[in-house]
């Protein structure tokens, strides 16, 4: 299973946000209803989907890190009590 590094996810999220921001700015400069506007709108939607996926993976990784720490704590508490 692919393990997502928090640093990697953060860098990817920053890059996607930058690309999305650039697309928003570019879209403001073209006329509504033009092919360029529609293309940029599609790109912005795609960036949003990628951001949703990356943030969900990042949250999942953080969740499992916390759960892992709890399990480690529980295992060490059991060992100490024996």
Secondary structure, 3 states (H helix, E strand, C coil): CCCCCHHHHHHHHHHHHHHHHHHHHHHHHCCCCCHHHHHHHHHHHHHHHHHHHHHHHHHHHHHHHHHHHHHHHHHHHHHHHC
